[in-house]
Amino acid sequence: MIDILLSPTAWLVAFSIFLARTVNIALDTLRFMFTLRQKRALSWVLGFIQSVIFVLVISSVLTNLENPLNIIGYSAGFATGNVLGMAIEKRLALGYTHFSIISRYRSTEIADALRDAGFGVTEIPARGRESSFMMIDCRVLRKQSNDVENLVLEIDPDAFITAEDVVPRRSGIWRP
């Protein structure tokens, strides 16, 4: 066991397993996100590449179980790949976000500001426990989500905002 831990080759193999597993899981995270957004061709390509990497990595680990560094590299690569995949997906910001915005006193001002910025907005009469108000409905590219949120909060720092990913099915106002 000590011989393995002192071997540069054992460390190199474990590090290679770590890197390959990191890429494998990052691709898996992206493939899943593309699948949710119905990007079939890209999901297929990523799935194929991911599967090839997985087979090569798992066979390398399973044929050399006496080296605990391989197991550590595999596990650390899995965890790191998750984080890396999420970071890449966030940076790509593919897809659309649906905002529901409630402002007790400034909903019309918010809706007008969003329209002036080029976003499609629908105002919906709503009634809460204590008062009536206009709920603002807005769908934007995910890359524009921070812009929408910042604009709303500039006008009303107390606005209630919810956001969720959506898949558009029909036409409407979508700012390119």
N, C-alpha and C positions, 0 to 999 in steps of 0.2 A: 504494500500500500504506500509506504514512504517513497519507494522507487518511483511510483506513478506520480506522486505529488511533486517530486523533484525533476521530473522529465520535461524538458522544453517541448517535446513533441506532444505529450499529453495535454499541456496547456494550450498549444496551438490548435489541436483538434477540438478541445473544449471551446476555445474562443471562436473557431469556425462554426461550430454548432450553435453557439450563442448568436452570431451574426446571421446565419441562415434562418434560424428560428425567429429572430426579430423581424427580418424581411417577410418571412412566411406569415406571421400573425398580422403585421401591418397590412399586407395584401389582403388577408382575410377580412380585416376590419373594413377596408375600402371596398372589397367585393360585396360585403353585406350592405354597405351604404348605397352602392350603385344598384344592387338588387332592389332595395326599397324604392329607389327612384326609377325603377324599370329600365335601366340601361343594360339591356340583355347581352349585347355583344361584348361590352367591356367586362361585365360580370363573368361571362364565359371565359374570356382570355385570362382574367385574374384568377379565376377558379382553377384553370388548367395549370398555370404557372405555380400557384400555391400548392396544388396537389403534388407536382413533381418535386418541389422543394421539401414538402413534408415527407414523402417516401424516402428521399435521400437522407434527410436528417434523422428520422426515426430509425432507419436501418443502421445508421452509424452509431446511434446511442444503444440500440438493442444488441448489436454485435460486440459491444465493448462495455458491458455493464460493470465490470470490475473497476472502471475508472469513474469515481464519483464526480470528477470535474465535468464529465459529459452530461451527467444528470443535472448538475448545477447550471451548466451552460444552457441546456435545453429549457429548464424552468425559468431562468433569468431572461432568456430570449423570448419566451412566451409573454412574460409580464411586460418587458420592455416593448415588445411588438404591439401590445394593446395600447399603450400610452402613445407610441409613435403613430400608429394608425389613426387614433383619435385626433392627434395634433395635425396630421396631414389633412384629414377630412374637414376639420374646422377651418383650416387655411383655404382649402378649395371652396368651401361653402356652397356646394352644389344644391340646387333645389330652391324651394320657395318657403316663406314663412307667412303664416296667417296671424295677424295681430287682432286682438279684441282690446279696445281701449275705453276706459270709463273715466271721465273727468266730470266731477259734480257740477262745476261752474264754467268750464272753458272748452267744452267739447266742440262747439262751432268754430272757435278760434283754432283749435288743433286740426280739425277736419280741413279748414281752409288752408292752413299752412302746409299740410300734407299734399293737398291738391296743387298748391303753388309749386311745391317741390317735384311735381310730376307723378305722384302716386295716385292710384285708384282708391277711392274712399267711398264707403257707404255709411250713412248715418241711420241708425235704427232706434226708434223710440223705445225706451226701456223704463222699467219701474223697479226700484229697490225697496228695501224695508222702510227707508226714511224719506225718499223723494223720487221724483221722476227725472230722467236725464236722457241724453242721446248717447247710445253706445256707438263707438266708431269701429268699423270693420275695415281692415286693410290687409291686402296680400302683396308681398314684395319678394324679390329675389333675396335669398339668404345673405348674400354679400351686402345688401342694403339694410339689413336688420338693425345694425347699430345706428345708422343714420336716422331711421324712423324713431327708434327709442330715444335718441338724443334730442331730436326735434320735439317730441312729445314732452319730455321732461323739462326742456327749456321753457315751455309754455305753462306747464302745470307739473311741478315737482311731486305733487301728491297723486298724480294720475295712477289708476290701477291698470296694469298692462299684463296681458297674458300673450304668449306666443307658442305656436306649434308648427311643426313641419306639415306641409300639404303637398299633394300631387294634383296639379290642375288637370281638369278633364275637358273643359270647354273654353271658348274665348272670353275675353273681358279686357280690362285695362291692366296690362303687365308692362311695367317700365323695363325696357331692355338694358 
